[in-house]
Amino acid sequence: MEKTIDESCHGCGRRGDCQSVYEALGKIKGPSVFWKAIFIFLVPLIVFACAAACLDEWLKNRILEPSICTVAVFLLSAAMGGLASAVVWLAVPAWRKRGCSSGKVQDGCHEKKGL
């Protein structure tokens, strides 16, 4: 059974401030993170899938036992996907620093006023 907003806020002493807080949050201007989010989530998956396809073709005639070939393809593809994840993980703080040094107001760069 879900609580309504009124029931959830009934005991809160600041329930009248919620609307103004959410309006202020909605007016904050910042750069779009859409492409960064796509990059962060899809790059490791794409690397894994491409590595699996390429390694399967490459190892098909080199390893004769199919089950060993499948395990080898999976492990090598997972390693490459993990490496891509590590590269993305290292790139994200660099994006944040670059945004801060350019004078843009982003989360963690500058203190926001009015909230």
The first five atom37 places (N, CA, C, CB, O) and aatype in JSON, in Angstrom:
{
  "aatype": [12, 6, 11, 16, 9, 3, 6, 15, 4, 8, 7, 4, 7, 1, 1, 7, 3, 4, 5, 15, 19, 18, 6, 0, 10, 7, 11, 9, 11, 7, 14, 15, 19, 13, 17, 11, 0, 9, 13, 9, 13, 10, 19, 14, 10, 9, 19, 13, 0, 4, 0, 0, 0, 4, 10, 3, 6, 17, 10, 11, 2, 1, 9, 10, 6, 14, 15, 9, 4, 16, 19, 0, 19, 13, 10, 10, 15, 0, 0, 12, 7, 7, 10, 0, 15, 0, 19, 19, 17, 10, 0, 19, 14, 0, 17, 1, 11, 1, 7, 4, 15, 15, 7, 11, 19, 5, 3, 7, 4, 8, 6, 11, 11, 7, 10],
  "atom_mask": [
    [1, 1, 1, 1, 1],
    [1, 1, 1, 1, 1],
    [1, 1, 1, 1, 1],
    [1, 1, 1, 1, 1],
    [1, 1, 1, 1, 1],
    [1, 1, 1, 1, 1],
    [1, 1, 1, 1, 1],
    [1, 1, 1, 1, 1],
    [1, 1, 1, 1, 1],
    [1, 1, 1, 1, 1],
    [1, 1, 1, 0, 1],
    [1, 1, 1, 1, 1],
    [1, 1, 1, 0, 1],
    [1, 1, 1, 1, 1],
    [1, 1, 1, 1, 1],
    [1, 1, 1, 0, 1],
    [1, 1, 1, 1, 1],
    [1, 1, 1, 1, 1],
    [1, 1, 1, 1, 1],
    [1, 1, 1, 1, 1],
    [1, 1, 1, 1, 1],
    [1, 1, 1, 1, 1],
    [1, 1, 1, 1, 1],
    [1, 1, 1, 1, 1],
    [1, 1, 1, 1, 1],
    [1, 1, 1, 0, 1],
    [1, 1, 1, 1, 1],
    [1, 1, 1, 1, 1],
    [1, 1, 1, 1, 1],
    [1, 1, 1, 0, 1],
    [1, 1, 1, 1, 1],
    [1, 1, 1, 1, 1],
    [1, 1, 1, 1, 1],
    [1, 1, 1, 1, 1],
    [1, 1, 1, 1, 1],
    [1, 1, 1, 1, 1],
    [1, 1, 1, 1, 1],
    [1, 1, 1, 1, 1],
    [1, 1, 1, 1, 1],
    [1, 1, 1, 1, 1],
    [1, 1, 1, 1, 1],
    [1, 1, 1, 1, 1],
    [1, 1, 1, 1, 1],
    [1, 1, 1, 1, 1],
    [1, 1, 1, 1, 1],
    [1, 1, 1, 1, 1],
    [1, 1, 1, 1, 1],
    [1, 1, 1, 1, 1],
    [1, 1, 1, 1, 1],
    [1, 1, 1, 1, 1],
    [1, 1, 1, 1, 1],
    [1, 1, 1, 1, 1],
    [1, 1, 1, 1, 1],
    [1, 1, 1, 1, 1],
    [1, 1, 1, 1, 1],
    [1, 1, 1, 1, 1],
    [1, 1, 1, 1, 1],
    [1, 1, 1, 1, 1],
    [1, 1, 1, 1, 1],
    [1, 1, 1, 1, 1],
    [1, 1, 1, 1, 1],
    [1, 1, 1, 1, 1],
    [1, 1, 1, 1, 1],
    [1, 1, 1, 1, 1],
    [1, 1, 1, 1, 1],
    [1, 1, 1, 1, 1],
    [1, 1, 1, 1, 1],
    [1, 1, 1, 1, 1],
    [1, 1, 1, 1, 1],
    [1, 1, 1, 1, 1],
    [1, 1, 1, 1, 1],
    [1, 1, 1, 1, 1],
    [1, 1, 1, 1, 1],
    [1, 1, 1, 1, 1],
    [1, 1, 1, 1, 1],
    [1, 1, 1, 1, 1],
    [1, 1, 1, 1, 1],
    [1, 1, 1, 1, 1],
    [1, 1, 1, 1, 1],
    [1, 1, 1, 1, 1],
    [1, 1, 1, 0, 1],
    [1, 1, 1, 0, 1],
    [1, 1, 1, 1, 1],
    [1, 1, 1, 1, 1],
    [1, 1, 1, 1, 1],
    [1, 1, 1, 1, 1],
    [1, 1, 1, 1, 1],
    [1, 1, 1, 1, 1],
    [1, 1, 1, 1, 1],
    [1, 1, 1, 1, 1],
    [1, 1, 1, 1, 1],
    [1, 1, 1, 1, 1],
    [1, 1, 1, 1, 1],
    [1, 1, 1, 1, 1],
    [1, 1, 1, 1, 1],
    [1, 1, 1, 1, 1],
    [1, 1, 1, 1, 1],
    [1, 1, 1, 1, 1],
    [1, 1, 1, 0, 1],
    [1, 1, 1, 1, 1],
    [1, 1, 1, 1, 1],
    [1, 1, 1, 1, 1],
    [1, 1, 1, 0, 1],
    [1, 1, 1, 1, 1],
    [1, 1, 1, 1, 1],
    [1, 1, 1, 1, 1],
    [1, 1, 1, 1, 1],
    [1, 1, 1, 0, 1],
    [1, 1, 1, 1, 1],
    [1, 1, 1, 1, 1],
    [1, 1, 1, 1, 1],
    [1, 1, 1, 1, 1],
    [1, 1, 1, 1, 1],
    [1, 1, 1, 0, 1],
    [1, 1, 1, 1, 1]
  ],
  "atom_positions": [
    [[0.84, -1.18, 0.0], [0.0, 0.0, 0.0], [0.88, 1.25, 0.0], [-0.95, 0.0, 1.21], [1.69, 1.44, 0.91]],
    [[0.74, 2.08, -1.01], [1.57, 3.27, -1.15], [0.98, 4.44, -0.39], [1.75, 3.62, -2.62], [-0.24, 4.6, -0.32]],
    [[1.86, 5.25, 0.16], [1.43, 6.47, 0.84], [1.32, 7.59, -0.19], [2.42, 6.85, 1.98], [2.09, 7.65, -1.15]],
    [[0.37, 8.47, 0.03], [0.29, 9.65, -0.82], [1.31, 10.67, -0.31], [-1.16, 10.25, -0.83], [1.87, 10.52, 0.77]],
    [[1.54, 11.69, -1.09], [2.49, 12.72, -0.71], [2.05, 13.4, 0.59], [2.64, 13.77, -1.84], [2.88, 13.67, 1.46]],
    [[0.76, 13.66, 0.72], [0.27, 14.31, 1.93], [0.52, 13.45, 3.16], [-1.23, 14.62, 1.8], [0.89, 13.96, 4.22]],
    [[0.31, 12.14, 3.04], [0.55, 11.25, 4.17], [2.03, 11.17, 4.51], [0.01, 9.85, 3.87], [2.39, 11.12, 5.69]],
    [[2.9, 11.15, 3.5], [4.33, 11.08, 3.74], [4.86, 12.35, 4.38], [5.06, 10.82, 2.44], [5.8, 12.29, 5.18]],
    [[4.3, 13.49, 4.05], [4.8, 14.77, 4.52], [4.07, 15.27, 5.76], [4.68, 15.8, 3.42], [4.4, 16.34, 6.28]],
    [[3.08, 14.54, 6.25], [2.24, 15.01, 7.35], [3.05, 15.43, 8.57], [1.26, 13.92, 7.74], [2.75, 16.46, 9.17]],
    [[4.05, 14.65, 8.96], [4.82, 14.97, 10.16], [6.02, 15.86, 9.92], [0.0, 0.0, 0.0], [6.75, 16.17, 10.86]],
    [[6.25, 16.28, 8.71], [7.44, 17.06, 8.38], [7.2, 18.54, 8.67], [7.83, 16.86, 6.91], [6.19, 19.11, 8.27]],
    [[8.14, 19.15, 9.37], [8.03, 20.56, 9.68], [8.34, 21.46, 8.51], [0.0, 0.0, 0.0], [8.04, 22.66, 8.55]],
    [[8.94, 20.91, 7.45], [9.33, 21.72, 6.28], [8.5, 21.35, 5.06], [10.82, 21.55, 5.97], [8.94, 21.58, 3.93]],
    [[7.33, 20.79, 5.26], [6.55, 20.32, 4.11], [6.14, 21.44, 3.16], [5.32, 19.59, 4.59], [5.9, 21.18, 1.98]],
    [[6.05, 22.68, 3.65], [5.71, 23.8, 2.79], [6.86, 24.24, 1.9], [0.0, 0.0, 0.0], [6.66, 24.94, 0.9]],
    [[8.08, 23.83, 2.24], [9.26, 24.23, 1.48], [9.55, 23.33, 0.28], [10.46, 24.26, 2.37], [10.32, 23.69, -0.6]],
    [[8.93, 22.16, 0.25], [9.25, 21.17, -0.8], [9.05, 21.73, -2.21], [8.39, 19.93, -0.62], [9.9, 21.56, -3.08]],
    [[7.93, 22.39, -2.41], [7.64, 22.88, -3.75], [8.7, 23.88, -4.2], [6.25, 23.53, -3.8], [9.15, 23.83, -5.35]],
    [[9.1, 24.78, -3.32], [10.1, 25.77, -3.71], [11.46, 25.12, -3.95], [10.23, 26.85, -2.64], [12.2, 25.54, -4.84]],
    [[11.79, 24.09, -3.19], [13.05, 23.38, -3.39], [13.06, 22.7, -4.75], [13.29, 22.35, -2.26], [14.03, 22.82, -5.49]],
    [[11.98, 21.98, -5.08], [11.93, 21.29, -6.37], [11.88, 22.27, -7.54], [10.72, 20.37, -6.43], [12.43, 21.98, -8.6]],
    [[11.24, 23.42, -7.37], [11.25, 24.43, -8.42], [12.67, 24.96, -8.63], [10.3, 25.59, -8.08], [13.09, 25.14, -9.77]],
    [[13.4, 25.19, -7.54], [14.78, 25.67, -7.66], [15.66, 24.62, -8.32], [15.34, 26.04, -6.29], [16.5, 24.95, -9.16]],
    [[15.47, 23.35, -7.96], [16.25, 22.29, -8.59], [15.95, 22.18, -10.08], [15.97, 20.95, -7.91], [16.84, 21.91, -10.88]],
    [[14.71, 22.39, -10.44], [14.33, 22.32, -11.85], [14.88, 23.45, -12.7], [0.0, 0.0, 0.0], [15.0, 23.32, -13.91]],
    [[15.22, 24.56, -12.06], [15.73, 25.72, -12.8], [17.25, 25.73, -12.93], [15.28, 26.99, -12.14], [17.79, 26.61, -13.6]],
    [[17.94, 24.78, -12.31], [19.39, 24.73, -12.39], [19.8, 24.42, -13.83], [19.97, 23.68, -11.41], [19.32, 23.46, -14.43]],
    [[20.68, 25.22, -14.36], [21.18, 25.01, -15.72], [22.51, 24.28, -15.65], [21.33, 26.36, -16.47], [23.35, 24.58, -14.8]],
    [[22.7, 23.34, -16.51], [23.95, 22.61, -16.57], [24.05, 21.89, -17.9], [0.0, 0.0, 0.0], [23.08, 21.84, -18.66]],
    [[25.22, 21.35, -18.18], [25.41, 20.65, -19.44], [24.64, 19.33, -19.45], [26.9, 20.4, -19.7], [24.4, 18.73, -18.41]],
    [[24.27, 18.91, -20.62], [23.57, 17.64, -20.78], [24.53, 16.49, -20.5], [22.97, 17.52, -22.19], [25.68, 16.5, -20.93]],
    [[24.04, 15.5, -19.79], [24.86, 14.33, -19.49], [24.4, 13.13, -20.32], [24.79, 13.99, -18.0], [24.87, 12.01, -20.09]],
    [[23.52, 13.35, -21.26], [22.95, 12.26, -22.05], [24.02, 11.45, -22.76], [21.97, 12.81, -23.07], [24.06, 10.23, -22.64]],
    [[24.9, 12.12, -23.51], [25.91, 11.38, -24.29], [26.94, 10.73, -23.38], [26.6, 12.32, -25.28], [27.46, 9.66, -23.69]],
    [[27.25, 11.37, -22.26], [28.17, 10.75, -21.31], [27.56, 9.48, -20.73], [28.53, 11.73, -20.18], [28.26, 8.47, -20.58]],
    [[26.27, 9.52, -20.41], [25.61, 8.33, -19.86], [25.57, 7.21, -20.9], [24.18, 8.67, -19.4], [25.8, 6.05, -20.56]],
    [[25.28, 7.55, -22.13], [25.28, 6.54, -23.2], [26.67, 5.93, -23.32], [24.84, 7.17, -24.56], [26.81, 4.71, -23.42]],
    [[27.69, 6.77, -23.31], [29.08, 6.3, -23.42], [29.43, 5.38, -22.25], [30.04, 7.49, -23.46], [29.99, 4.3, -22.46]],
    [[29.11, 5.81, -21.04], [29.48, 5.05, -19.85], [28.84, 3.67, -19.83], [29.09, 5.82, -18.6], [29.49, 2.7, -19.44]],
    [[27.6, 3.56, -20.24], [26.9, 2.28, -20.16], [27.07, 1.4, -21.38], [25.45, 2.52, -19.93], [27.12, 0.18, -21.26]],
    [[27.15, 2.0, -22.55], [27.18, 1.19, -23.77], [28.58, 0.77, -24.22], [26.52, 1.93, -24.86], [28.73, -0.3, -24.8]],
    [[29.58, 1.58, -23.98], [30.92, 1.25, -24.47], [31.41, -0.1, -23.95], [31.91, 2.34, -24.06], [31.86, -0.92, -24.76]],
    [[31.33, -0.38, -22.65], [31.78, -1.71, -22.2], [30.97, -2.86, -22.82], [31.71, -1.8, -20.69], [31.53, -3.91, -23.13]],
    [[29.67, -2.66, -22.99], [28.84, -3.71, -23.6], [29.19, -3.92, -25.07], [27.36, -3.35, -23.47], [29.26, -5.06, -25.54]],
    [[29.42, -2.83, -25.77], [29.79, -2.94, -27.19], [31.15, -3.6, -27.33], [29.79, -1.55, -27.85], [31.35, -4.43, -28.22]],
    [[32.1, -3.22, -26.47], [33.43, -3.84, -26.51], [33.32, -5.33, -26.25], [34.37, -3.18, -25.48], [33.95, -6.13, -26.95]],
    [[32.53, -5.73, -25.25], [32.35, -7.14, -24.94], [31.76, -7.89, -26.14], [31.44, -7.3, -23.71], [32.26, -8.95, -26.52]],
    [[30.7, -7.35, -26.73], [30.03, -8.02, -27.85], [30.95, -8.12, -29.07], [28.75, -7.28, -28.24], [31.03, -9.18, -29.7]],
    [[31.63, -7.05, -29.39], [32.55, -7.08, -30.55], [33.72, -8.03, -30.3], [33.08, -5.67, -30.86], [34.14, -8.75, -31.2]],
    [[34.25, -8.02, -29.08], [35.35, -8.93, -28.75], [34.88, -10.38, -28.84], [35.89, -8.63, -27.33], [35.6, -11.24, -29.34]],
    [[33.68, -10.65, -28.36], [33.16, -12.02, -28.42], [33.0, -12.48, -29.87], [31.81, -12.11, -27.69], [33.37, -13.61, -30.2]],
    [[32.47, -11.62, -30.71], [32.29, -12.0, -32.12], [33.63, -12.21, -32.81], [31.47, -10.92, -32.86], [33.82, -13.2, -33.52]],
    [[34.55, -11.3, -32.6], [35.87, -11.42, -33.26], [36.67, -12.6, -32.72], [36.67, -10.12, -33.08], [37.28, -13.35, -33.49]],
    [[36.68, -12.76, -31.41], [37.44, -13.87, -30.82], [36.85, -15.21, -31.19], [37.49, -13.73, -29.32], [37.59, -16.18, -31.38]],
    [[35.53, -15.29, -31.29], [34.9, -16.55, -31.68], [35.36, -16.95, -33.08], [33.37, -16.43, -31.63], [35.69, -18.11, -33.33]],
    [[35.36, -16.0, -33.97], [35.8, -16.29, -35.34], [37.28, -16.63, -35.38], [35.51, -15.09, -36.25], [37.69, -17.54, -36.1]],
    [[38.08, -15.92, -34.61], [39.53, -16.11, -34.62], [39.93, -17.42, -33.96], [40.21, -14.95, -33.93], [40.85, -18.1, -34.43]],
    [[39.26, -17.78, -32.87], [39.62, -19.0, -32.14], [38.93, -20.27, -32.66], [39.29, -18.82, -30.69], [39.25, -21.37, -32.23]],
    [[37.98, -20.11, -33.57], [37.2, -21.24, -34.06], [38.08, -22.36, -34.59], [36.24, -20.78, -35.14], [37.85, -23.53, -34.26]],
    [[39.05, -22.05, -35.38], [39.92, -23.07, -35.98], [41.2, -23.3, -35.18], [40.28, -22.68, -37.41], [41.96, -24.22, -35.49]],
    [[41.44, -22.5, -34.18], [42.65, -22.66, -33.37], [42.43, -23.59, -32.17], [43.12, -21.3, -32.89], [43.35, -24.3, -31.77]],
    [[41.24, -23.57, -31.6], [40.91, -24.47, -30.48], [39.82, -25.41, -30.98], [40.42, -23.66, -29.2], [38.72, -24.98, -31.32]],
    [[40.14, -26.69, -31.03], [39.24, -27.66, -31.63], [38.08, -28.06, -30.72], [40.02, -28.87, -32.03], [37.0, -28.39, -31.21]],
    [[38.28, -28.05, -29.43], [37.22, -28.42, -28.48], [36.25, -27.24, -28.34], [37.82, -28.83, -27.08], [36.66, -26.19, -27.85]],
    [[34.96, -27.39, -28.74], [34.02, -26.26, -28.73], [33.77, -25.68, -27.33], [32.71, -26.7, -29.32], [33.63, -24.47, -27.19]],
    [[33.71, -26.53, -26.31], [33.43, -26.0, -24.97], [34.6, -25.17, -24.45], [33.13, -27.15, -23.99], [34.39, -24.15, -23.79]],
    [[35.82, -25.59, -24.74], [37.0, -24.81, -24.32], [37.06, -23.51, -25.11], [38.3, -25.64, -24.53], [37.43, -22.47, -24.57]],
    [[36.7, -23.57, -26.36], [36.69, -22.36, -27.2], [35.66, -21.36, -26.65], [36.36, -22.72, -28.68], [35.94, -20.16, -26.58]],
    [[34.49, -21.85, -26.27], [33.45, -20.98, -25.73], [33.91, -20.31, -24.43], [32.15, -21.77, -25.48], [33.71, -19.11, -24.24]],
    [[34.52, -21.09, -23.54], [35.02, -20.54, -22.29], [36.12, -19.52, -22.55], [35.54, -21.66, -21.37], [36.15, -18.46, -21.92]],
    [[37.01, -19.82, -23.47], [38.11, -18.9, -23.79], [37.57, -17.6, -24.37], [39.09, -19.55, -24.79], [38.03, -16.51, -24.01]],
    [[36.59, -17.7, -25.27], [35.99, -16.5, -25.86], [35.33, -15.67, -24.79], [34.97, -16.88, -26.95], [35.49, -14.45, -24.75]],
    [[34.57, -16.32, -23.9], [33.88, -15.58, -22.84], [34.87, -14.89, -21.92], [32.98, -16.53, -22.03], [34.72, -13.7, -21.62]],
    [[35.88, -15.61, -21.46], [36.84, -15.02, -20.53], [37.63, -13.87, -21.15], [37.79, -16.1, -20.03], [37.84, -12.83, -20.51]],
    [[38.07, -14.06, -22.38], [38.82, -12.98, -23.05], [37.92, -11.78, -23.33], [39.43, -13.5, -24.35], [38.36, -10.63, -23.19]],
    [[36.68, -12.03, -23.72], [35.74, -10.93, -23.97], [35.41, -10.19, -22.68], [34.45, -11.45, -24.62], [35.32, -8.97, -22.66]],
    [[35.23, -10.94, -21.6], [34.96, -10.32, -20.31], [36.15, -9.47, -19.86], [34.63, -11.39, -19.25], [35.97, -8.39, -19.29]],
    [[37.36, -9.96, -20.1], [38.54, -9.19, -19.75], [38.6, -7.89, -20.55], [39.82, -10.02, -19.99], [38.95, -6.84, -20.01]],
    [[38.27, -7.96, -21.82], [38.29, -6.75, -22.65], [37.17, -5.79, -22.24], [38.15, -7.12, -24.14], [37.37, -4.57, -22.22]],
    [[36.0, -6.32, -21.91], [34.91, -5.47, -21.42], [35.29, -4.83, -20.09], [0.0, 0.0, 0.0], [34.98, -3.66, -19.86]],
    [[35.96, -5.58, -19.22], [36.44, -5.03, -17.95], [37.47, -3.94, -18.16], [0.0, 0.0, 0.0], [37.46, -2.93, -17.45]],
    [[38.34, -4.13, -19.12], [39.32, -3.1, -19.45], [38.64, -1.84, -19.97], [40.33, -3.63, -20.49], [39.03, -0.72, -19.62]],
    [[37.61, -2.01, -20.8], [36.85, -0.86, -21.29], [36.15, -0.16, -20.14], [35.83, -1.3, -22.36], [36.08, 1.07, -20.12]],
    [[35.62, -0.92, -19.18], [34.98, -0.32, -18.0], [35.98, 0.49, -17.19], [34.34, -1.4, -17.12], [35.67, 1.57, -16.71]],
    [[37.18, -0.04, -17.05], [38.23, 0.67, -16.3], [38.6, 1.98, -17.01], [39.48, -0.22, -16.14], [38.79, 3.0, -16.35]],
    [[38.69, 1.95, -18.32], [39.01, 3.17, -19.08], [37.9, 4.2, -18.9], [39.22, 2.84, -20.59], [38.17, 5.38, -18.7]],
    [[36.65, 3.75, -18.97], [35.52, 4.66, -18.76], [35.54, 5.21, -17.35], [34.17, 3.95, -19.04], [35.33, 6.41, -17.14]],
    [[35.8, 4.36, -16.37], [35.85, 4.78, -14.96], [36.92, 5.83, -14.75], [36.1, 3.57, -14.05], [36.74, 6.76, -13.97]],
    [[38.04, 5.69, -15.44], [39.12, 6.68, -15.33], [38.79, 7.97, -16.08], [40.42, 6.09, -15.85], [39.27, 9.04, -15.71]],
    [[37.98, 7.87, -17.13], [37.65, 9.04, -17.94], [36.63, 9.94, -17.25], [37.12, 8.61, -19.29], [36.65, 11.16, -17.46]],
    [[35.74, 9.39, -16.44], [34.67, 10.18, -15.84], [35.21, 11.29, -14.94], [33.75, 9.28, -15.04], [34.74, 12.43, -15.07]],
    [[36.16, 11.05, -14.02], [36.69, 12.18, -13.23], [37.36, 13.25, -14.09], [37.69, 11.66, -12.19], [37.32, 14.43, -13.74]],
    [[37.96, 12.85, -15.19], [38.58, 13.83, -16.08], [37.52, 14.74, -16.7], [39.39, 13.12, -17.19], [37.76, 15.93, -16.86]],
    [[36.35, 14.19, -17.04], [35.26, 15.02, -17.57], [34.81, 16.02, -16.53], [34.08, 14.14, -18.01], [34.57, 17.18, -16.84]],
    [[34.69, 15.56, -15.27], [34.23, 16.43, -14.2], [35.22, 17.58, -13.99], [34.04, 15.63, -12.91], [34.81, 18.73, -13.84]],
    [[36.5, 17.26, -13.98], [37.52, 18.3, -13.78], [37.53, 19.28, -14.93], [38.9, 17.66, -13.62], [37.68, 20.49, -14.72]],
    [[37.37, 18.78, -16.15], [37.38, 19.66, -17.31], [36.2, 20.63, -17.25], [37.34, 18.85, -18.6], [36.35, 21.8, -17.6]],
    [[35.04, 20.14, -16.81], [33.87, 21.01, -16.68], [34.07, 22.07, -15.61], [0.0, 0.0, 0.0], [33.61, 23.2, -15.76]],
    [[34.75, 21.71, -14.51], [34.98, 22.67, -13.42], [35.95, 23.75, -13.85], [35.52, 21.95, -12.17], [35.75, 24.92, -13.53]],
    [[36.99, 23.39, -14.55], [38.0, 24.38, -14.93], [37.49, 25.33, -16.0], [39.26, 23.69, -15.42], [38.04, 26.41, -16.19]],
    [[36.44, 24.93, -16.71], [35.92, 25.8, -17.76], [34.96, 26.85, -17.22], [35.23, 24.97, -18.82], [34.47, 27.69, -17.98]],
    [[34.7, 26.81, -15.9], [33.83, 27.81, -15.31], [32.36, 27.42, -15.31], [0.0, 0.0, 0.0], [31.53, 28.19, -14.84]],
    [[32.04, 26.25, -15.81], [30.65, 25.81, -15.81], [30.28, 25.35, -14.41], [30.43, 24.67, -16.84], [31.1, 24.8, -13.67]],
    [[29.03, 25.58, -14.05], [28.55, 25.13, -12.74], [28.02, 23.71, -12.9], [27.44, 26.09, -12.18], [27.05, 23.47, -13.62]],
    [[28.67, 22.78, -12.24], [28.26, 21.38, -12.27], [28.26, 20.85, -10.85], [29.2, 20.54, -13.17], [28.8, 21.47, -9.95]],
    [[27.64, 19.7, -10.66], [27.64, 19.07, -9.35], [29.07, 18.86, -8.91], [26.87, 17.74, -9.37], [29.88, 18.33, -9.68]],
    [[29.39, 19.25, -7.71], [30.71, 19.04, -7.17], [31.75, 20.08, -7.55], [0.0, 0.0, 0.0], [32.84, 20.08, -6.99]],
    [[31.44, 20.97, -8.5], [32.4, 21.97, -8.91], [32.3, 23.22, -8.06], [32.2, 22.33, -10.37], [33.28, 23.64, -7.45]],
    [[31.14, 23.82, -8.02], [30.94, 25.07, -7.33], [29.72, 24.94, -6.43], [30.77, 26.25, -8.34], [28.8, 24.16, -6.71]],
    [[29.73, 25.69, -5.37], [28.57, 25.68, -4.47], [27.43, 26.39, -5.15], [28.9, 26.35, -3.11], [27.59, 27.49, -5.68]],
    [[26.25, 25.76, -5.15], [25.07, 26.37, -5.76], [24.37, 27.22, -4.71], [24.12, 25.29, -6.33], [24.24, 26.81, -3.56]],
    [[23.93, 28.38, -5.12], [23.23, 29.27, -4.19], [21.74, 29.24, -4.5], [23.78, 30.72, -4.28], [21.33, 29.0, -5.64]],
    [[20.96, 29.48, -3.5], [19.51, 29.55, -3.69], [18.81, 28.25, -3.36], [0.0, 0.0, 0.0], [17.6, 28.15, -3.55]],
    [[19.53, 27.25, -2.87], [18.87, 25.99, -2.49], [18.86, 25.83, -1.01], [19.54, 24.79, -3.14], [18.35, 24.84, -0.5]]
  ]
}
